[in-house]
Amino acid sequence: MRHGDPTARSSGHRAPRSARGDGHEPRDPGGPSRGGTRHEPPGPSGPARGGTRDPSDPARGGTRREAGARSGPARGGTRDRGAVTAELALALPAVVLVVAALLVTGSATVAQLRAVDAARTAARMASLGHTEQEVGDAAARLAGARVVVEVSHDGGWVDVTVRRDGPGSWFTGGPLAITARASVPDEP
């Protein structure tokens, strides 16, 4: 018995090979040098003393096959690959749709923020007395070239509305309408 071996039994026997995991084969306490016999449990490849496994002989660890039986991977081996392909084919369009929706939503959010900045700047410029041409040019610089700017003066306030086409996709039905409004007090 080895000292410090946690798998060794107190009776002097070593643990079976499967429990020890060190590759040594189990022997009885006497061992072959003391007249003992060597014990080997039959494994998946057939009897311990009998040579190699014969796949056609059940007595030697094999199984008989009918004439014309297929040999190859065990049950489900090649079918699993087909199942994975089918699952991917079903899931891939949904993943593409989600990614496209995220991209369109992100670019629409950026376009909306740019339109809000353009409306604030245009309202501030209009309240300071700039012409509508200058106000429209400033809004176009911030929101994009295809922008429509409406300026109105009402009761001491300047209201500016900026409209433009946003990004779109086949599932949004065309470009999204982006609109931003800003109001500031009219400067004297």
N, CA, C and O of each residue as an XYZ file, in Angstrom:
752
protein
N       0.845     -1.179      0.000
C       0.000      0.000      0.000
C       0.885      1.234      0.000
O       1.844      1.326      0.767
N       0.561      2.157     -0.848
C       1.308      3.390     -0.959
C       0.870      4.362      0.124
O      -0.325      4.508      0.382
N       1.827      5.028      0.760
C       1.469      6.010      1.787
C       0.933      7.275      1.118
O       1.500      7.755      0.137
N      -0.166      7.811      1.660
C      -0.727      9.060      1.138
C      -1.606      8.878     -0.082
O      -2.076      9.863     -0.652
N      -1.842      7.632     -0.498
C      -2.704      7.389     -1.657
C      -4.156      7.437     -1.195
O      -4.594      6.535     -0.481
N      -4.922      8.471     -1.585
C      -6.288      8.598     -1.083
C      -7.222      7.526     -1.618
O      -8.292      7.308     -1.051
N      -6.838      6.849     -2.704
C      -7.720      5.830     -3.260
C      -7.391      4.438     -2.749
O      -8.112      3.488     -3.054
N      -6.320      4.294     -1.980
C      -5.939      2.976     -1.466
C      -6.881      2.582     -0.337
O      -7.315      3.421      0.452
N      -7.187      1.296     -0.276
C      -8.074      0.795      0.764
C      -7.255      0.409      1.985
O      -6.063      0.118      1.880
N      -7.897      0.409      3.133
C      -7.179      0.113      4.370
C      -6.795     -1.360      4.478
O      -5.908     -1.693      5.264
N      -7.422     -2.245      3.723
C      -7.114     -3.667      3.834
C      -5.867     -4.045      3.049
O      -5.490     -5.217      3.022
N      -5.239     -3.103      2.428
C      -4.039     -3.399      1.677
C      -4.274     -3.544      0.197
O      -3.314     -3.622     -0.571
N      -5.524     -3.582     -0.231
C      -5.825     -3.689     -1.656
C      -5.797     -2.304     -2.282
O      -6.222     -1.320     -1.678
N      -5.294     -2.252     -3.487
C      -5.354     -0.993     -4.231
C      -6.720     -0.862     -4.877
O      -7.414     -1.850     -5.116
N      -7.088      0.371     -5.153
C      -8.371      0.624     -5.812
C      -8.308      0.124     -7.244
O      -7.227      0.074     -7.831
N      -9.442     -0.247     -7.816
C      -9.454     -0.676     -9.217
C      -8.885      0.414    -10.122
O      -8.856      1.592     -9.764
N      -8.439     -0.003    -11.290
C      -7.816      0.921    -12.227
C      -8.736      2.081    -12.568
O      -8.279      3.221    -12.655
N     -10.016      1.818    -12.761
C     -10.935      2.886    -13.122
C     -11.038      3.925    -12.017
O     -11.269      5.099    -12.305
N     -10.871      3.522    -10.750
C     -10.948      4.467     -9.649
C      -9.625      5.190     -9.455
O      -9.607      6.358     -9.068
N      -8.510      4.503     -9.721
C      -7.208      5.128     -9.493
C      -6.848      6.101    -10.600
O      -6.342      7.190    -10.328
N      -7.100      5.726    -11.837
C      -6.832      6.609    -12.958
C      -5.369      6.794    -13.282
O      -5.026      7.722    -14.014
N      -4.455      5.917    -12.748
C      -3.034      6.113    -13.015
C      -2.472      5.136    -14.037
O      -1.270      5.146    -14.300
N      -3.327      4.286    -14.623
C      -2.884      3.396    -15.670
C      -2.364      2.060    -15.188
O      -2.128      1.178    -16.014
N      -2.170      1.861    -13.875
C      -1.712      0.585    -13.357
C      -2.868     -0.393    -13.318
O      -4.006     -0.018    -13.033
N      -2.573     -1.625    -13.600
C      -3.628     -2.634    -13.564
C      -3.738     -3.192    -12.151
O      -2.723     -3.356    -11.475
N      -4.960     -3.489    -11.690
C      -5.118     -4.019    -10.335
C      -4.592     -5.452    -10.240
O      -4.691     -6.225    -11.193
N      -4.043     -5.790     -9.099
C      -3.533     -7.133     -8.823
C      -4.034     -7.547     -7.448
O      -4.406     -6.717     -6.619
N      -4.030     -8.840     -7.238
C      -4.432     -9.269     -5.898
C      -3.264     -9.033     -4.946
O      -2.155     -8.762     -5.406
N      -3.481     -9.129     -3.609
C      -2.437     -8.780     -2.660
C      -1.171     -9.612     -2.798
O      -0.076     -9.141     -2.487
N      -1.315    -10.826     -3.256
C      -0.125    -11.656     -3.372
C       0.736    -11.239     -4.534
O       1.962    -11.320     -4.459
N       0.122    -10.799     -5.599
C       0.858    -10.408     -6.790
C       1.386    -11.604     -7.518
O       1.443    -12.684     -6.929
N       1.782    -11.482     -8.782
C       2.263    -12.625     -9.536
C       3.569    -13.172     -8.995
O       3.828    -14.367     -9.138
N       4.400    -12.351     -8.383
C       5.670    -12.852     -7.873
C       5.480    -13.690     -6.625
O       6.379    -14.457     -6.279
N       4.362    -13.586     -5.934
C       4.108    -14.368     -4.729
C       3.118    -15.489     -4.994
O       2.572    -16.073     -4.058
N       2.893    -15.781     -6.215
C       2.002    -16.874     -6.545
C       0.562    -16.436     -6.743
O      -0.313    -17.277     -6.949
N       0.303    -15.152     -6.685
C      -1.054    -14.656     -6.881
C      -1.400    -14.628     -8.359
O      -0.542    -14.845     -9.214
N      -2.624    -14.367     -8.641
C      -3.051    -14.306    -10.034
C      -3.400    -12.880    -10.389
O      -3.721    -12.054     -9.534
N      -3.328    -12.629    -11.635
C      -3.626    -11.293    -12.127
C      -5.092    -11.241    -12.510
O      -5.559    -12.086    -13.274
N      -5.833    -10.256    -11.989
C      -7.258    -10.130    -12.280
C      -7.479     -8.929    -13.172
O      -7.077     -7.815    -12.838
N      -8.118     -9.156    -14.304
C      -8.464     -8.061    -15.201
C      -9.943     -8.172    -15.518
O     -10.387     -9.195    -16.038
N     -10.700     -7.155    -15.221
C     -12.129     -7.218    -15.540
C     -12.322     -7.139    -17.044
O     -11.576     -6.453    -17.742
N     -13.333     -7.849    -17.539
C     -13.580     -7.725    -18.977
C     -14.016     -6.303    -19.300
O     -14.850     -5.731    -18.597
N     -13.461     -5.737    -20.350
C     -13.772     -4.365    -20.736
C     -14.673     -4.316    -21.940
O     -15.217     -5.342    -22.347
N     -14.842     -3.151    -22.515
C     -15.713     -3.029    -23.664
C     -15.185     -3.745    -24.898
O     -15.941     -4.002    -25.836
N     -13.905     -4.068    -24.907
C     -13.359     -4.718    -26.093
C     -13.337     -6.235    -25.957
O     -12.695     -6.909    -26.762
N     -14.017     -6.785    -24.966
C     -14.112     -8.230    -24.875
C     -13.423     -8.770    -23.654
O     -13.058     -8.010    -22.757
N     -13.237    -10.082    -23.603
C     -12.605    -10.710    -22.448
C     -11.189    -10.208    -22.266
O     -10.549     -9.759    -23.217
N     -10.696    -10.288    -21.015
C      -9.386     -9.746    -20.707
C      -8.280    -10.528    -21.392
O      -7.352     -9.939    -21.948
N      -8.372    -11.862    -21.357
C      -7.343    -12.668    -22.012
C      -7.962    -13.285    -23.245
O      -8.660    -14.294    -23.148
N      -7.734    -12.736    -24.329
C      -8.321    -13.328    -25.506
C      -7.839    -12.653    -26.765
O      -8.277    -12.999    -27.862
N      -6.964    -11.715    -26.629
C      -6.436    -11.081    -27.821
C      -7.266     -9.884    -28.233
O      -7.783     -9.142    -27.399
N      -7.378     -9.718    -29.519
C      -8.045     -8.531    -30.044
C      -9.535     -8.748    -30.166
O     -10.022     -9.877    -30.109
N     -10.226     -7.692    -30.329
C     -11.679     -7.728    -30.466
C     -12.042     -8.099    -31.887
O     -11.481     -7.567    -32.844
N     -12.982     -9.012    -32.015
C     -13.474     -9.411    -33.329
C     -14.886     -8.874    -33.473
O     -15.789     -9.356    -32.790
N     -15.111     -7.889    -34.342
C     -16.426     -7.270    -34.427
C     -17.523     -8.204    -34.901
O     -18.703     -7.919    -34.695
N     -17.163     -9.313    -35.530
C     -18.205    -10.218    -36.006
C     -18.505    -11.347    -35.025
O     -19.455    -12.101    -35.238
N     -17.714    -11.484    -33.950
C     -17.905    -12.576    -32.997
C     -18.380    -12.012    -31.661
O     -17.624    -11.318    -30.981
N     -19.650    -12.308    -31.269
C     -20.155    -11.794    -29.996
C     -19.366    -12.295    -28.803
O     -19.308    -11.607    -27.784
N     -18.757    -13.462    -28.890
C     -17.977    -13.989    -27.773
C     -16.696    -13.201    -27.569
O     -16.115    -13.251    -26.485
N     -16.251    -12.494    -28.555
C     -15.012    -11.741    -28.456
C     -15.273    -10.238    -28.486
O     -14.419     -9.478    -28.942
N     -16.429     -9.798    -28.012
C     -16.684     -8.374    -27.850
C     -17.355     -7.702    -29.020
O     -17.525     -6.483    -28.997
N     -17.740     -8.429    -30.034
C     -18.359     -7.805    -31.194
C     -19.837     -8.081    -31.261
O     -20.398     -8.715    -30.368
N     -20.458     -7.617    -32.293
C     -21.872     -7.900    -32.539
C     -22.010     -8.349    -33.978
O     -21.321     -7.850    -34.867
N     -22.894     -9.283    -34.197
C     -23.114     -9.746    -35.564
C     -23.985     -8.738    -36.292
O     -24.909     -8.159    -35.721
N     -23.673     -8.546    -37.546
C     -24.475     -7.651    -38.377
C     -25.166     -8.468    -39.436
O     -24.638     -9.461    -39.936
N     -26.348     -8.030    -39.762
C     -27.073     -8.660    -40.859
C     -26.384     -8.302    -42.168
O     -25.679     -7.297    -42.259
N     -26.592     -9.119    -43.154
C     -26.008     -8.839    -44.463
C     -26.598     -7.535    -44.987
O     -27.814     -7.349    -44.949
N     -25.771     -6.653    -45.465
C     -26.221     -5.382    -46.025
C     -26.429     -4.302    -44.977
O     -26.885     -3.208    -45.311
N     -26.105     -4.581    -43.708
C     -26.290     -3.563    -42.676
C     -25.247     -2.470    -42.856
O     -24.112     -2.727    -43.255
N     -25.653     -1.266    -42.558
C     -24.749     -0.114    -42.692
C     -23.754     -0.087    -41.559
O     -24.100     -0.349    -40.407
N     -22.531      0.227    -41.884
C     -21.563      0.494    -40.836
C     -21.311      1.989    -40.861
O     -21.507      2.630    -41.893
N     -20.893      2.539    -39.776
C     -20.648      3.974    -39.729
C     -20.896      4.501    -38.337
O     -20.870      3.742    -37.368
N     -21.138      5.792    -38.226
C     -21.314      6.389    -36.913
C     -22.523      5.800    -36.202
O     -23.455      5.293    -36.826
N     -22.477      5.883    -34.896
C     -23.587      5.387    -34.094
C     -24.834      6.198    -34.357
O     -24.788      7.215    -35.049
N     -25.924      5.759    -33.819
C     -27.221      6.400    -34.027
C     -27.123      7.906    -33.787
O     -26.618      8.340    -32.752
N     -27.603      8.697    -34.738
C     -27.640     10.144    -34.587
C     -26.368     10.845    -35.013
O     -26.328     12.075    -34.985
N     -25.330     10.133    -35.405
C     -24.071     10.773    -35.744
C     -24.180     11.733    -36.910
O     -23.792     12.895    -36.788
N     -24.701     11.271    -38.041
C     -24.812     12.145    -39.199
C     -26.120     12.912    -39.193
O     -26.226     13.955    -39.839
N     -27.102     12.424    -38.489
C     -28.387     13.123    -38.447
C     -28.283     14.419    -37.656
O     -29.016     15.369    -37.930
N     -27.394     14.472    -36.690
C     -27.240     15.689    -35.899
C     -26.760     16.850    -36.753
O     -27.172     17.992    -36.551
N     -25.893     16.556    -37.700
C     -25.409     17.638    -38.559
C     -26.546     18.220    -39.369
O     -26.597     19.434    -39.571
N     -27.439     17.407    -39.826
C     -28.592     17.896    -40.571
C     -29.526     18.702    -39.691
O     -30.118     19.678    -40.153
N     -29.670     18.313    -38.431
C     -30.530     19.047    -37.507
C     -29.952     20.427    -37.219
O     -30.688     21.410    -37.140
N     -28.643     20.495    -37.065
C     -28.008     21.785    -36.816
C     -28.180     22.691    -38.026
O     -28.437     23.886    -37.877
N     -28.042     22.138    -39.204
C     -28.232     22.930    -40.419
C     -29.657     23.440    -40.519
O     -29.878     24.589    -40.903
N     -30.617     22.610    -40.181
C     -32.016     23.035    -40.236
C     -32.299     24.119    -39.204
O     -33.009     25.081    -39.495
N     -31.749     23.973    -37.999
C     -31.941     24.996    -36.981
C     -31.317     26.308    -37.398
O     -31.904     27.368    -37.181
N     -30.136     26.257    -37.992
C     -29.483     27.474    -38.465
C     -30.293     28.122    -39.578
O     -30.419     29.346    -39.623
N     -30.839     27.313    -40.471
C     -31.642     27.859    -41.565
C     -32.899     28.547    -41.043
O     -33.367     29.517    -41.639
N     -33.446     28.053    -39.943
C     -34.625     28.697    -39.361
C     -34.260     29.938    -38.560
O     -35.016     30.909    -38.568
N     -33.132     29.934    -37.874
C     -32.766     31.031    -36.993
C     -32.073     32.182    -37.718
O     -32.184     33.328    -37.283
N     -31.377     31.913    -38.789
C     -30.596     32.948    -39.460
C     -31.443     34.113    -39.975
O     -31.036     35.259    -39.778
N     -32.586     33.900    -40.618
C     -33.381     35.057    -41.045
C     -33.843     35.928    -39.878
O     -33.902     37.150    -40.012
N     -34.166     35.330    -38.753
C     -34.571     36.118    -37.589
C     -33.409     36.960    -37.073
O     -33.600     38.115    -36.694
N     -32.218     36.392    -37.056
C     -31.044     37.140    -36.607
C     -30.753     38.295    -37.560
O     -30.436     39.398    -37.113
N     -30.857     38.057    -38.861
C     -30.621     39.115    -39.846
C     -31.651     40.231    -39.685
O     -31.303     41.408    -39.776
N     -32.900     39.880    -39.450
C     -33.955     40.871    -39.263
C     -33.700     41.717    -38.019
O     -33.887     42.933    -38.052
N     -33.281     41.099    -36.939
C     -32.988     41.847    -35.710
C     -31.809     42.793    -35.923
O     -31.854     43.945    -35.492
N     -30.763     42.318    -36.580
C     -29.600     43.182    -36.839
C     -29.988     44.345    -37.747
O     -29.561     45.474    -37.505
N     -30.786     44.101    -38.787
C     -31.223     45.178    -39.678
C     -32.077     46.193    -38.922
O     -31.929     47.398    -39.126
N     -32.968     45.719    -38.052
C     -33.804     46.636    -37.265
C     -32.948     47.487    -36.336
O     -33.212     48.677    -36.165
N     -31.921     46.882    -35.732
C     -31.030     47.653    -34.861
C     -30.264     48.716    -35.643
O     -30.098     49.839    -35.168
N     -29.799     48.366    -36.832
C     -29.060     49.339    -37.647
C     -29.947     50.501    -38.082
O     -29.531     51.658    -38.020
N     -31.164     50.200    -38.519
C     -32.080     51.270    -38.946
C     -32.468     52.142    -37.757
O     -32.536     53.365    -37.881
N     -32.722     51.519    -36.604
C     -33.081     52.284    -35.412
C     -31.930     53.187    -34.973
O     -32.146     54.343    -34.609
N     -30.723     52.662    -35.008
C     -29.560     53.472    -34.635
C     -29.339     54.648    -35.563
O     -29.076     55.758    -35.101
N     -29.440     54.425    -36.856
C     -29.223     55.538    -37.790
C     -30.383     56.534    -37.746
O     -30.168     57.725    -37.968
N     -31.610     56.076    -37.465
C     -32.740     56.998    -37.317
C     -32.564     57.869    -36.070
O     -32.915     59.048    -36.075
N     -32.017     57.279    -35.005
C     -31.763     58.052    -33.786
C     -30.723     59.134    -34.035
O     -30.876     60.264    -33.569
N     -29.674     58.798    -34.760
C     -28.648     59.793    -35.094
C     -29.243     60.902    -35.960
O     -28.959     62.080    -35.742
N     -30.062     60.532    -36.934
C     -30.699     61.533    -37.803
C     -31.628     62.445    -36.993
O     -31.682     63.649    -37.245
N     -32.354     61.886    -36.030
C     -33.238     62.697    -35.181
C     -32.434     63.676    -34.334
O     -32.825     64.835    -34.194
N     -31.333     63.232    -33.777
C     -30.487     64.129    -32.978
C     -29.909     65.251    -33.821
O     -29.828     66.394    -33.369
N     -29.508     64.933    -35.035
C     -28.994     65.972    -35.927
C     -30.083     66.982    -36.283
O     -29.813     68.179    -36.381
N     -31.315     66.499    -36.477
C     -32.430     67.407    -36.798
C     -32.759     68.299    -35.608
O     -33.072     69.475    -35.800
N     -32.699     67.781    -34.395
C     -32.943     68.598    -33.198
C     -31.879     69.691    -33.083
O     -32.206     70.846    -32.811
N     -30.612     69.335    -33.287
C     -29.545     70.347    -33.256
C     -29.763     71.406    -34.327
O     -29.570     72.595    -34.075
N     -30.166     70.979    -35.523
C     -30.415     71.940    -36.610
C     -31.572     72.865    -36.265
O     -31.498     74.063    -36.537
N     -32.644     72.336    -35.670
C     -33.788     73.178    -35.309
C     -33.400     74.189    -34.236
O     -33.819     75.343    -34.325
N     -32.628     73.814    -33.239
C     -32.200     74.737    -32.188
C     -31.316     75.844    -32.761
O     -31.488     77.021    -32.445
N     -30.374     75.447    -33.604
C     -29.481     76.439    -34.200
C     -30.252     77.393    -35.102
O     -30.037     78.604    -35.056
N     -31.149     76.851    -35.923
C     -31.942     77.697    -36.825
C     -32.841     78.637    -36.027
O     -32.994     79.800    -36.400
N     -33.433     78.161    -34.948
C     -34.287     79.024    -34.122
C     -33.464     80.146    -33.482
O     -33.892     81.300    -33.444
N     -32.299     79.797    -32.992
C     -31.432     80.822    -32.384
C     -31.020     81.864    -33.422
O     -31.037     83.061    -33.135
N     -30.651     81.423    -34.622
C     -30.249     82.366    -35.676
C     -31.431     83.235    -36.105
O     -31.272     84.435    -36.326
N     -32.623     82.628    -36.224
C     -33.801     83.410    -36.629
C     -34.162     84.445    -35.566
O     -34.598     85.546    -35.902
N     -33.988     84.107    -34.299
C     -34.297     85.071    -33.236
C     -33.318     86.231    -33.209
O     -33.659     87.317    -32.739
N     -32.101     86.015    -33.709
C     -31.095     87.079    -33.761
C     -31.230     87.955    -35.003
O     -30.477     88.916    -35.160
N     -32.182     87.639    -35.891
C     -32.454     88.495    -37.029
C     -31.814     88.051    -38.335
O     -31.799     88.833    -39.286
N     -31.291     86.848    -38.428
C     -30.716     86.360    -39.687
C     -31.830     86.099    -40.696
O     -32.979     85.872    -40.315
N     -31.491     86.130    -41.969
C     -32.481     85.885    -43.014
C     -32.870     84.414    -43.061
O     -32.178     83.547    -42.528
N     -33.990     84.163    -43.708
C     -34.443     82.765    -43.805
C     -33.471     81.924    -44.621
O     -33.342     80.725    -44.372
N     -32.782     82.524    -45.591
C     -31.772     81.801    -46.373
C     -30.624     81.361    -45.488
O     -30.179     80.217    -45.582
N     -30.131     82.253    -44.620
C     -29.038     81.904    -43.704
C     -29.475     80.842    -42.683
O     -28.714     79.942    -42.328
N     -30.733     80.981    -42.223
C     -31.258     80.005    -41.268
C     -31.348     78.626    -41.932
O     -30.980     77.620    -41.325
N     -31.835     78.578    -43.174
C     -31.948     77.314    -43.911
C     -30.592     76.702    -44.197
O     -30.438     75.482    -44.124
N     -29.594     77.535    -44.526
C     -28.242     77.016    -44.792
C     -27.616     76.416    -43.524
O     -26.952     75.380    -43.578
N     -27.840     77.082    -42.384
C     -27.293     76.570    -41.121
C     -27.953     75.227    -40.761
O     -27.282     74.306    -40.296
N     -29.269     75.126    -40.981
C     -29.967     73.866    -40.683
C     -29.503     72.754    -41.618
O     -29.343     71.609    -41.195
N     -29.284     73.097    -42.907
C     -28.816     72.100    -43.872
C     -27.408     71.625    -43.528
O     -27.075     70.461    -43.749
N     -26.590     72.512    -42.994
C     -25.236     72.140    -42.614
C     -25.259     71.109    -41.466
O     -24.418     70.211    -41.423
N     -26.210     71.241    -40.552
C     -26.259     70.339    -39.401
C     -27.082     69.080    -39.644
O     -26.712     68.003    -39.177
N     -28.206     69.202    -40.379
C     -29.122     68.066    -40.520
C     -28.957     67.309    -41.826
O     -29.452     66.189    -41.943
N     -28.298     67.866    -42.781
C     -28.143     67.195    -44.073
C     -28.676     68.079    -45.193
O     -29.397     69.046    -44.946
N     -28.315     67.740    -46.419
C     -28.624     68.594    -47.568
C     -30.118     68.655    -47.881
O     -30.612     69.712    -48.274
N     -30.834     67.576    -47.721
C     -32.263     67.552    -48.073
C     -33.124     67.864    -46.860
O     -33.818     66.988    -46.342
N     -33.082     69.081    -46.419
C     -33.819     69.482    -45.231
C     -34.815     70.578    -45.612
O     -34.534     71.422    -46.463
N     -35.981     70.547    -44.968
C     -36.998     71.578    -45.164
C     -37.120     72.327    -43.846
O     -37.372     71.724    -42.803
N     -36.939     73.655    -43.894
C     -36.967     74.475    -42.692
C     -38.152     75.436    -42.792
O     -38.308     76.142    -43.788
N     -38.982     75.455    -41.753
C     -40.105     76.387    -41.672
C     -39.882     77.283    -40.462
O     -39.693     76.792    -39.350
N     -39.904     78.610    -40.678
C     -39.695     79.576    -39.607
C     -40.967     80.391    -39.452
O     -41.530     80.868    -40.437
N     -41.423     80.551    -38.202
C     -42.601     81.392    -37.941
C     -42.354     82.234    -36.691
O     -41.769     81.766    -35.714
N     -42.807     83.470    -36.743
C     -42.707     84.400    -35.605
C     -44.112     84.536    -35.037
O     -45.044     84.890    -35.759
N     -44.267     84.253    -33.734
C     -45.599     84.297    -33.139
C     -45.523     84.828    -31.716
O     -45.033     84.142    -30.818
N     -46.003     86.041    -31.511
C     -46.100     86.615    -30.159
C     -44.789     86.701    -29.417
O     -44.740     86.364    -28.234
N     -43.739     87.132    -30.053
C     -42.449     87.285    -29.388
C     -41.611     86.000    -29.343
O     -40.559     85.970    -28.705
N     -42.066     84.965    -30.002
C     -41.334     83.699    -30.067
C     -41.027     83.348    -31.512
O     -41.783     83.681    -32.425
N     -39.921     82.678    -31.700
C     -39.541     82.160    -33.018
C     -39.678     80.641    -32.955
O     -39.048     79.980    -32.129
N     -40.509     80.106    -33.837
C     -40.700     78.650    -33.928
C     -40.072     78.155    -35.222
O     -40.333     78.699    -36.295
N     -39.252     77.132    -35.118
C     -38.594     76.548    -36.286
C     -38.911     75.056    -36.310
O     -38.792     74.357    -35.303
N     -39.314     74.595    -37.481
C     -39.559     73.162    -37.695
C     -38.606     72.687    -38.791
O     -38.529     73.281    -39.866
N     -37.888     71.611    -38.499
C     -36.958     71.021    -39.464
C     -37.495     69.640    -39.812
O     -37.768     68.829    -38.927
N     -37.646     69.377    -41.122
C     -38.105     68.069    -41.603
C     -37.093     67.527    -42.603
O     -36.514     68.258    -43.407
N     -36.913     66.246    -42.520
C     -36.042     65.576    -43.495
C     -36.405     64.107    -43.541
O     -37.054     63.581    -42.637
N     -35.977     63.455    -44.609
C     -36.160     62.005    -44.720
C     -35.020     61.327    -43.991
O     -33.851     61.678    -44.153
N     -35.388     60.351    -43.187
C     -34.380     59.597    -42.457
C     -34.059     58.300    -43.172
O     -34.506     58.061    -44.293
N     -33.288     57.480    -42.515
C     -32.961     56.189    -43.114
C     -34.198     55.311    -43.180
O     -35.157     55.516    -42.436
N     -34.170     54.361    -44.046
C     -35.274     53.422    -44.159
C     -34.777     52.104    -44.680
O     -33.616     51.961    -45.064
N     -35.666     51.151    -44.690
C     -35.329     49.827    -45.171
C     -36.560     49.201    -45.768
O     -37.631     49.809    -45.758
N     -36.432     47.999    -46.288
C     -37.550     47.326    -46.908
C     -38.643     47.021    -45.898
O     -39.813     46.928    -46.270
N     -38.286     46.861    -44.615
C     -39.319     46.547    -43.632
C     -39.925     47.793    -42.989
O     -40.886     47.673    -42.228
N     -39.393     48.996    -43.272
C     -39.990     50.222    -42.749
C     -40.922     50.863    -43.766
O     -41.586     51.851    -43.452
N     -40.981     50.329    -44.959
C     -41.857     50.890    -45.984
C     -41.299     52.144    -46.630
O     -42.062     52.976    -47.121
N     -40.016     52.292    -46.640
C     -39.382     53.472    -47.238
C     -38.687     54.298    -46.172
O     -38.522     53.854    -45.035
N     -38.275     55.518    -46.550
C     -37.555     56.362    -45.581
C     -38.469     56.805    -44.439
O     -39.667     57.021    -44.623
N     -37.880     56.929    -43.280
C     -38.609     57.406    -42.110
C     -38.663     58.926    -42.123
O     -37.710     59.569    -42.565
N     -39.749     59.511    -41.650
C     -39.882     60.968    -41.585
C     -39.281     61.456    -40.270
O     -39.692     61.027    -39.192
N     -38.314     62.346    -40.368
C     -37.660     62.918    -39.193
C     -38.131     64.357    -39.063
O     -38.036     65.138    -40.010
N     -38.644     64.705    -37.876
C     -39.137     66.061    -37.631
C     -38.633     66.534    -36.280
O     -38.656     65.791    -35.299
N     -38.170     67.798    -36.238
C     -37.730     68.396    -34.975
C     -38.234     69.832    -34.918
O     -38.266     70.535    -35.928
N     -38.629     70.256    -33.715
C     -39.126     71.620    -33.517
C     -38.334     72.282    -32.395
O     -37.899     71.631    -31.445
N     -38.163     73.577    -32.532
C     -37.500     74.363    -31.480
C     -38.153     75.730    -31.428
O     -38.517     76.301    -32.456
N     -38.298     76.248    -30.213
C     -38.850     77.586    -30.001
C     -37.929     78.356    -29.067
O     -37.483     77.836    -28.044
N     -37.654     79.594    -29.431
C     -36.836     80.476    -28.582
C     -37.492     81.857    -28.567
O     -38.213     82.216    -29.498
N     -37.240     82.629    -27.508
C     -37.783     84.007    -27.490
C     -37.141     84.854    -28.582
O     -35.950     84.735    -28.871
N     -37.955     85.705    -29.174
C     -37.446     86.590    -30.233
C     -36.596     87.677    -29.607
O     -37.047     88.351    -28.680
N     -35.375     87.866    -30.091
C     -34.453     88.884    -29.574
C     -34.810     90.224    -30.208
O     -35.130     90.278    -31.395
N     -34.760     91.296    -29.440
C     -35.083     92.606    -30.028
C     -34.021     93.133    -30.950
O     -34.171     94.221    -31.506
